[in-house]
Amino acid sequence: MTLTTEETKSGRIRILADGGFVCSVTKEMWLSLGYFDSEEISEEELEKLKKNVEYRYAYMGAVRILTLRENSEKELRTKLLKKFSPDAVEYAVKKSEELGFTDDRKFAEDYSEELYERKRYGKARIRSELIKKGIDTSIIEEVLSSLPDSDENIMELLRKKADGADIENPKEKRKIFSFLSRYGYSYSEINDAFNLYLEEQK
């Protein structure tokens, strides 16, 4: 079959095989593919070309996603699968990792630090959030072990939540305990913090 091209008004290149549309690419991509206008190619070669184009677009998509913000490997794969085939996505994810654009360990370190410092989450909640991002358990445990103690965080949250509340009221106390529990603190951590808070109020 014969491979031909047409340039669109927007400057893109439409690739045709025996007059039938195959795909659309930028001029730069067309030149880099190594084919020529009116070149004779086989069905097998045409499939190879289409695969090459999709792989390149998947990688370009990965770069755009990672330019906006850091993503875990699982997040990147999930987003790319909405537009590209599994094989193209695996290629894009692997290439991104090889070039240092994705690194689950660095992502876990940065994300856990953000959750710890900005949201004041406890380690249990941080662990849960990292699991959702698809981070390997061994990486999660290493990252959590490097985080500072959470005493200051839980006390800051407790002081804000208890300010103006009737902490002697069992119902109010349960609300505070429930709130801190959702932030990832254990019963013993909450209880210790609550007792310390009561001492501060004397």
DRENBAZA-600036 format. One record per residue: x, z negated, y of N, C-alpha, C, CB in turn; residue in one letter. Coordinates in steps of 0.2 Angstrom, whole numbers, plus 2048, in hexadecimal, padded with zeros to 3 digits. Glycine has a CB too. Example, Ala and Ser with C-alpha at 12.3 -4.5 7.8 and 13.67 -1.06 7.14 Angstrom:
# residues 2
8427D97E483E7D97EA8427D97F08397D37EAA 8407DD7F58447DC7FB8407D98008467E37FDS 
END
This chain:
# residues 202
8048007FA8008008008048008067FB7FA800M 80180280C8058038128047FD81780480A815T 8097FA8198097F581E8097F782580E7EF81DL 8047F68298047F88308027F38357FF7FE831T 8037F483B8027EE8407FE7F18468087EB842T 7FB7EC8497F77EE8507F97E88547F07EF84EE 7FA7EA85B7FB7E485F7F47E38638007E6865E 7F27DD8637EC7DB8677ED7DA86E7E97D5864T 7E77DA8727E87D98797EC7D387B7E17D987CK 7EB7CE8777EE7C78787F67C78767EB7C2874S 7F87CD8737FF7CE8728017CC86B8037CA876G 7FC7CA8677FD7C88607FE7CF85B7F87C385DR 8007CE8558017D38517FC7D384B8087D484EI 7F87D884A7F37D88447F77DC83F7EC7DB846R 7F77D98397FB7DC8337F57DF82F7FF7D782FI 7F67E582D7F17E98297F47EB8237EE7EE82DL 7F17EC81D7F37EF8177EE7F48157F47E9811A 7F07FA8157EC8008147E68008197E980080DD 7E77FD81F7E27FD8247DD7F78247DD803823G 7DE7F381F7DA7EC81E7DE7E68217D97EB817G 7DB7E28257DE7DD8287E17D88237D97D982DF 7E77D68257EA7D18207EB7CA8247F17D381EV 7EE7CA82A7EE7C482E7F17C68357F37BF82BC 7F17C18397F37C28407F97BD8427ED7C1845S 7FE7C08458047BC8468077BD84D80A7BD841V 80B7B985080E7BA8568137C08558127B4859T 8167C285B81B7C885A8217C585781C7CA861K 8237BF8598297BC8578297BB84F82A7B585AE 8237B984D8227B88458237BE84281C7B4844M 81F7C384481F7CA8418277CC84181B7CF845W 82A7CC8468317CE8468367CA8418357CE84DL 8347C48408387BF83C8367C08348377B883ES 8307C383382E7C482C8327C98298277C682CL 8357CE82C83A7D38298367D982783E7D0824G 8307DA82982D7E082682D7E682C8257DF824Y 82B7EC82A82A7F182F8247F482F8307F682EF 8227F783581B7FB83581C80183181A7FD83DD 81680282D81580882981A80782281780E82CS 81C80182182080081B81B7FF8158247F981CE 81E80280F81A80280981C7FB80581C808804E 8167F78038187F18008137F17FA8177EB804I 8157ED7F58117EC7EF80C7E67F08157EA7E9S 8077E57EC8027E07EC8067D97EC7FD7E07E6E 80B7D97E880F7D37E78127D17EE8147D37E1E 8157D67F18197D57F78147D37FD81C7DB7F9E 80E7D67FC8097D48018077CD8018027D9801L 8067CA7FB8047C37FA80A7BF7FC8037C27F2E 8107C17FB8167BD7FD8167BD80581C7C17FBK 8147C28088147C280F80E7BD8128127C9812L 8087BE80F8037B98118057B28107FC7BB80DK 8087B180A80A7AA80980F7A780E80D7A9802K 8147AC8108197AA8158167A981B81E7B0815N 8117AD81D80E7AC82480A7A58248097B1825V 8077A381F80379D81E80879781E7FF79D818E 80D79881B81279281B815791821818794816Y 81679682581979582C81479283081B79C82FR 80E79583080979283480778A833802796834Y 80878982C80778282A80C77D82D807781822A 81278082D81877C83081777B83781F77F82EY 81578183B81478184280F77C844812788845M 80977B83F80477684080776F8407FF77883BG 80B76E83B80E76883A812766840813768834A 81676A84381A76984981576784F81E76F84BV 81076A84F80B76985580876285480576E855R 80676084E80375A84D80975484E801759845I 80F75584C81475084D81675085481A751848L 81575585881775585F81275086381775C862T 80C75086080774C86480874486380074D862L 80A74285C80C73B85B80E73B85480573785BR 81273685281573584C80F73484781972E84CE 81073784180B73783B80F73583580873D83AN 80B73183080E73082A80D73782680A72A826S 81173782081073D81C80973E81A81573C816E 8067398187FF73A8167FA73C81B7FC733813K 7FB73A8217F773C8277F87438297F973882DE 7FF74582880074C82A7FD75182580874D82AL 7FE74F81E7FB7538197F47548197FD750812R 7F074E81B7E974E81C7E77538217E674781DT 7EA7538277E875782C7EA75F82B7EC755833K 7EF7608287F17678267EC76A8217F8767824L 7EA76681C7E67688177DF76B8197E5763812L 7DD7698207D776C8237D77738247D5768829K 7DE7768257DF77D8277E37818227E277D82DK 7E777E81E7EB78181A7EB7808127F278081CF 7ED78480E7ED7838077F277D8057EF789803S 7F177A7FF7F57747FD7FC7767FD7F37727F6P 7FE77C7FA80577F7FA80877F8018057857F6D 80478280580778380C80877C80F802787810A 80477780E80477181180A76D80E7FE76D810V 80B76E80881176A80481876D80781176B7FDE 81877480881E77780C81F77481281D77E80CY 81977481781A77181D81C76A81E814772821A 81976681981B75F81982275E81781675B815V 82476181282B76080F83076381482C765809K 82F76881883376B81D83476682383177281FK 82E76382582E75E82A83275882882775C82CS 83275682283575082083D75282083374E819E 83F75881D84675A81D84975A824846760819E 84575C82984875D82F847756833844762833L 84575183084474B83383E74A83884B749837G 83A74E83783474D83C82F74883983075483CF 82F74783382B74283082F73D82C82574582BT 82E73782C83273282982D72C82883873082DD 82B72B82282672582182871E82282372581AD 82F71D82183271782383271582A839716820R 83471A82E83471A83582D719838838720838K 82971D83582271C83781F71583681D722834F 82071383081E70C82E82170783382070A827A 82770783582A703839827703840832704839E 82770984382470A84981C70884A82471184CD 81970A84581170884581070084480E70C83FY 8146FD83F8136F683E8156F28448176F4838S 81A6F584881D6F184E8176F28538236F4851E 8146F885480F6F98588096F485780C700859E 8076F48518016EF84F8036E88507FF6F0847L 8096E684F80B6DF84F80B6DD8578126DE84CY 80E6E185B8106E08628096E18668156E3864E 8066E78658016E886A7FA6E58688006F086AR 7F96E68617F26E385F7F26DC85C7EF6E8859K 7F86DA85B7F96D38587F76D28517F66CE85DR 7F76D784D7F56D78467F96D28427F46DE843Y 7F66CF83D7FA6CB8387FD6D08337F66C6835G 8016CE82F8046D282A7FF6D582580A6CE826K 7FA6D18237F56D481E7F26DA8217F06CE81CA 7F06DA8287EC6DF82B7F16E582C7EA6DD832R 7F76E482D7FC6E982E7FD6ED8278036E6831I 7FE6E98227FF6EB81B7F96F081A7FF6E6816R 7F36EE81B7ED6F281A7ED6F881E7E76EE81CS 7EF6F88247EF6FE8287F57038267F16FC830E 7FA7018247FF7058217FD70881A806701820L 7FA7058167F77078107F270D8127F370280CI 7EE70C8177EA7128197ED71881B7E570F81FK 7F371781E7F771D8207FB72081A7FC71A825K 7FB71D8147FE72080E80571E80D7FE72780FG 80771981180E71781080F713809810712816I 81571580681771280081770A80081D7157FDD 8157077FB8156FF7FB81C6FC7FC8126FD7F4T 8216FF7F98286FC7FA82A6FD80182D7007F5S 82870280582A70380C8266FE81082970A80EI 8206FD80E81C6F881281E6F18118146F880FI 8206EF80B8236E880A8296E780E8246E7803E 82E6EC80E8346EC8128336EB8198396F2810E 82E6EF81C82D6EF82382A6E88258286F5825V 8256E68218226DF8238276DA82381C6DE81EL 82B6DA81E8306D481E8356D48248346D5817S 8356DA82783A6DA82D8366D883483D6E182ES 82F6D783382B6D583982D6CE83B8246D7838L 82C6CC84182D6C58438276C184182E6C484BP 8286BA8418236B683F81D6B78448256AE840D 8176B68418106B884580D6B284980B6BA840S 8116AC84980E6A684C80C6A78538136A084CD 8106AA85780E6AC85E8086B085F8146AF862E 8086B585A8026BA85B7FC6B78598046C0856N 7FC6B38547F56B08527F36AA8577F66AC84BI 7F86A785A7F66A28607F46A68667FC69E861M 7F66AB8677F46AF86D7ED6B186C7F96B586FE 7EB6B48667E56B68657E06B08657E46BA85EL 7E26AB8627DE6A58617DC6A28687E169F85DL 7E16A286C7E069F8737DB6A38777E669E877R 7DB6AA8767D76AE87A7D06AE8777D96B5879K 7CF6AD8707C96AD86D7C56A686E7C96AE866K 7C96A186E7C669A86F7C56988767CB69586CA 7C869C87B7C769A8827C069A8847CB69F886D 7BD6948867B66948887B16938827B469A88CG 7B469387C7AF6928767AF68A8747B2696870A 7AA6888717A968186F7AC6818687A167F86FD 7B36808687B66808617B467A85D7BE67F863I 7B167585F7AE67085B7A86728577AD66A85FE 7A567785979F67A8567A167E85079B67F85BN 79F67C84A7A167F84479F68784479D67C83EP 79A68984779869084779D69484C79169184BK 79F6918517A56948557AB6948527A569085CE 7AD68F84E7B368F84A7B36948457B4688847K 7AD6958427AD69A83C7AE6A183F7A669A839R 7AB6A28457AC6A98497B46AA84A7A86A984FK 7B76A584D7BE6A584E7C26A78487C169F852I 7C16A38437C46A483C7C36AB83A7C269F837F 7BD6AE83A7BB6B48387BF6BA83C7B46B6838S 7BF6B98427C36BD8477CA6BE8457C26BB84EF 7CD6B88447D46B88437D66BB83C7D76B1843L 7D16BA8377D26BD8307D26C48317CC6BA82CS 7CD6C78357CD6CE8357D36D18387C76D183AR 7D76CD83C7DD6CF83F7E36CF83A7DF6CB845Y 7E26CC8347E76CC82F7EA6C682D7EC6D1830G 7E76C082F7EA6BA82F7E76B68297EA6B5835Y 7EB6B28257E86AE81F7E56A88227EE6AD81AS 7E16A581D7DD69F81F7E26998217D969C819Y 7E869981D7EC69481F7F06958267F269381AS 7F169B8277F469D82E7EF69B8347F66A482EE 7E969D8327E469C8377E36948387DD69F835I 7E26918337E16898337E76868377E068782CN 7ED6888357F36858397F36868407F9687836D 7F168C8427F168E8497EB68A84C7EF69684AA 7E568A8497E068684C7E167F84D7DA687847F 7E567C8487E76758497EC67484F7EA672843N 7F06798507F56798557F267A85C7FA67E854L 7ED67E85C7E967F8627E56798647E4685861Y 7E267585F7DF66F8617E466A8647DC66C85AL 7EA66A8617EF6658647F066786B7F5665860E 7F166E86D7F26708737EC66E8787F3677874E 7E666D8767E166B87A7E066487C7DA66E877Q 7E46608787E465987A7E76578807E7655874K 
END
